[in-house]
């Protein structure tokens, strides 16, 4: 993981020395014992044998920089302009992330110029004429109760004087964030680009928990893009489905977007405005294949096909995910204010607390901050 091909390199880029005393050091915040150092690390691999092997080789095991507030920050809260953008498909938790970022910046750091980029990456392009949305505590107070994102989103290339940019999205969004961060660094621009993971696909490397997840014990078959499957043959889906119906008389199949795309090999590949391959409708294809197969087998079946589209994605986050989104967002703010860039904040190897002195322990959750992309994966 990191900016180079060496996967053990987890060095995070910084814009310069952090020389400004953090507002969180003010006694009014009661946080002077809670600061995290850049030397605080989170183990990537907790397997005892591999850790022992690493030490025997004379090398420390690979670690991630621990997220958290720093005692010195890079950006002057009175001068910095911050922006948030949500990209890709919507999913539960987006508004919770927006809210937490805004409240952390406003109340804890005293940042007053916070803007939302409308409609994803299109919002950066002047010809689309999307106005900025000013984000204040009053604007975001109740948005976590709503699904979707108040900023809108898009799948679609800095004219705004932004010093800190929070990019909330999945794999494709973070690839775009990489390009923005690299361009800023190459031009010597002092812009902090911070990635916050957002996905229901669990496809972001080095993030042990995604922002939203669904569990349903009544499902018998789950088809996802990451695991290939065949329709025909002794181990194919149709044969397994036939056996299931013989045993129980019913079956529930859940199909993720992007699964089974090899079944469309005869179709011409098309791309969306972002250059991503446009995924073809696997749900309807499977419905037709199943109907044809069982008709050929002379087995009567009834198929109920439900396409929830964005009904699931547009739900508000549940209480558990609301808390998780808050942790991610606040740690993203800490990283940004400290002048870090090209960094993703994620959850990795959590621990419960740490000792401050002989008589005092404080709660601590390990959120690793890692640079991206991972070679060959995009993250």
N, C-alpha and C positions, 0 to 999 in steps of 0.2 A: 504494500500500500504506500502511496506517496507520489511524489512528483517525478520519480525516476523509475527505471525498470526493476530496481532492487525492492522487493516486496517488504523488506524489513525496515525500509526508510519511512518513518512516519513524521518527519520534520514538517512543521507547519510554517508557511511563509508569513512574515510580518512586514508591515509598512514602514517600520522604524522603531526607535526606542520609545517606550511608554514612560513619559516623564511627568504626567499630570496626576496629582493625588486624586484617587477615586472619591467621588461624592459619598460612596458607601463607607468611607473611613470616618465620616462625620459621626461623632458619638450619638447623634440622634437616631442613626440607623441601627446602632448596637450590633454592628457586623464586623468589628475590628478583629475578631478572632476567627472569622469565617473565610478569610481570603485563601485562594488557591494559588500555588506557585506553579510556574512552568515546569518545575522539576517533579511535580506530583504526577505519577504515571499510573496507568491502568494496564494490567497484564492482558495481552491479546489471547494468549494460550494459557489455560490454567491446568493443563495436564502435567502432573507431577513429574512423570518420567522425562518428558520433553524439556521441562524447565531444568531439571537436574542435568540433563545432557548438555544444555546450553551453557550452564555454569562450568561444567567440566571442560568444555572447549575454551573457556576463558572469555566467553562473551555473554553479556546480559541477555535475557530473553526479550523478544520484541514487545514493545509497550506502546500505548497511546497516551497522548497528553490529556490530563484530566481537565474536564470542563469546570468552570466556576469563576466567580468574581476575582479580579486581580486588584492588588492594592494600588497599582499605578495604571493609568489608562493612556491611550494614544490620542484619542479625539477629545477636543474641547466641547463639552455638551452644549455650550452656548452658541457654538458656531456650526456644528456638524448638521448636515441634512441627511435624513435617512429615508429609504424607500423599501416597500415590500411588494413582491409580485408573486402571484400564484399561477402556476402553469399546469398544462396537461388536463386530465380528467378530474372532475371534482370527487371528493370523498369526505366522509365524516372527519371533523377535526380541524378543517382549514380555518374557520372563523375563530376557533379556540386559539389557534396559533397566532393569528393576526392580533387578537385581543391581548394575549399575554406579552407579545413583543412590544406593543404600543404602551401598555401599562408599565412594563419594566423600564422602557426608555424614558417615559414621562415622569413617573413618580420616584424612581430610584436613581436615575442619572440626570434628571432635569433637562432632557432633550425636548425641544418644543417644535421642531420642524420635522414632522413625520408625514410621509405621503404614501398613498397606495397607487401602484401602477395598474391601470384598468386593462382588463382583458388580456392578461398574460404578456408574452413578449411583444405582441402588437403594440402595446402601450409605449414602447421605446421608439417606435417608428413614427416620425412626424406626419407622414401622409395619411395615417389613419385618424389623426386628430382626436385621440382619446384624452379627455381631461384627466388631470390628476385628482385623486380624492384625498383631501386633508384628513388625517387620522388623529383624532383626539380621544381622550378617555370617554367623553360624552358620546362620541360616535360608536365606540366599540363595546360599551358597557354590557349590552345584552345580546351581542351577536352570536355568542357561543350557543344560544338556544335555537339557532337556525341552522339548517343544512346549507350545503354549497359554500360559496365564498362571496362576501360582499363586494369584492373587487372584480368578480367575473374571472373567467379563465379562457385560455385559448391554446390551441396547438398551432403555432405559426412561426428581426434582428432588431457618449452619454451627453445627452443634450440638457440634462437637468441639474447639473452641479451637485450630484449626489456623492456623499462621502462614504455611506454605508448602504449596501444593497443586500437585503434578505431575499433569497430565492427559495420558494417553497414548492417542492415537486418531487417527482420520481426520477428514474434513471435518465430519461431524456432531458429533463430540466437541469439536472446536475451536470450533464455533458455540456449544455449551453452555458451554465455557470462557469465551468472550467474555461471555456473559450473567452468569456467576458473577463474573468480574472487574469488569464494569461495576457490578453490584450492590454489590460490596464497596467499590469506589471511591466510589460515590454515598453510601454510608453512612459513609464515613470509616474503614472497617475496614482495618487494616494486614495484609492477606493478599496474598501474592505468588502469582499464578496463572501457571504456566509450562506451555506446550504442547510436547509431544514428538511428532513425526509418526510414525504407524504405519499403513501401508497397503500392500496389494499391488496397488492400483489406480492408483497414481501420480497421484492427483487433488488433491493439496494444492498450491495455488499458491505459488510462490516457494520450493519445495523441489526442487532439481535431481535428487535421487535419493531414491527411496523406500526404506523399511527392508528390504523383501523384494521380489525380482523373480525372475521365471521366464523362461527362454529355452529354446526347443525348435525346432530347425531343420526338424524333420519336419512341422511344421504348415503347411497350405496356406491356410487361411482363419481369420482371427482377428476375431471380432465383439465390439465393446466399446460401452458406452453412449455414449461421447463422439463416436462416428462413426456417423451414421445409415446405414441400408442398406435396400434394397428386396428383397422376395422375387421379385417378378415383373418382366417387362420385359427388354429386351435387355441391360441392365447389372445385372439383379437377381441375387441370390445363386443362385437355382435354375438360371438360364441359365449362369452362370459355372461352377457345379458340374458341369453337364452337359458343358461343354467340357473341363473338367479330367478327367473320367472317360473321355471319348473319347481324350484324349491319353495318360493314364498308367494308367487302370484303377483308380485308388484316390484317395482324398482324406481328409485329416484336418482336421476343423473344431473349433476351440476357441471356446467362447462364454463371455463374462464375465457374471457376475450383473448384471442390469439392462439388458442389451442387448436391442434389438428390442421394447421395451415397447409401441410403437405398434401392434403386431400384436394387442394385447389391448384395443383401443379399445372393444370391445363389452362388456368386463367392468367391473364396478363397482369403483371404487378403494377400497382398504382401507388403513388405517394401523396401524403397530405401536404399542407403548406409548410410544415416544419421539416419536410424531407423524410419523415418516417413512413415506412411501408404501411399502406392502408390495409387493415386486417379485414378479411372476408368473413361472412356470417356463418360461423361454424354451427350455430344452433339449428338453423333451418336445414343445413346440409345433413346433420345427424338425424334430424326428424325424418327426412326423406329416405335416408339410407336404412334406418331402422324399419320404417314402414315397408320398404321394398323387400328387405331381407325376410321379415316374418310372413309376408304374403307369399314369398317363394317357398318358405318352409311350411306353408299351410297352417299357420298358427294365428288364431284371431287375437288381436291386441287392440287396446285403446291408448292413444298417445295424447297426453295433455302437455302442450308446449307453452311455456311461460317465458317471456322475455322481459325481465324487470327493467331493462335499460338503466336509467340513472335513478330509478326509484330507491334502490339501496344506497347508492353513492351519495344521494342528496339528503340522507337522514342526518340529524344532529349527532354528534359524538356522544357515546354513553359516558357515565361518570368516570369510569376507569381511564378511558382515553382522554377525557378532559384534563385529568391530572397529568397524564403522560405528556400531552401537548404543552402544558404549562411548563413542565421541567425542561423539555427540549427548547422551547422558545426563550426562556429566561437565560439558559446557558448560551444560546446563540447570541443574545445581546451582550453578555459578558465577553464573549470572544471578539465580537465586533468592536466594542469600546476599547478593548486592549490592543486594537490594531492588527488583529490576525486576519488573514485572507486566504481564499481558496481552501476553505475548511468546511467540513460537514460535521454537525453535532449529532451524535447517536448514542444509543444505550448499549453498554457493554460491561459485562462482568460486575454487576452491582454489589456493593457492600453496604452494611447498615449504618455504621457510624465510625468516627475516628476520635482519637484522644487528643485534646488540646493541652491539657496539663494533668497533673496527678489526680485532680478532683473533678475534672470537667470533660465530658464527651459531647460531641455534637452529631446530629444526624447527617449522613452523607450518602448520596447515591452517585455511583460512578457513571458519568456520561463522558465517553471518550470523544475527543475532538481529533479528527483525522483529515489529512489532506487527500485529495483525489486527483485524477482518476486512477483506478487500479488497472494495470496493463492488461489489455485483451478483454476487459469487461466494461469499460466506460466508467466504472466506479471502483 
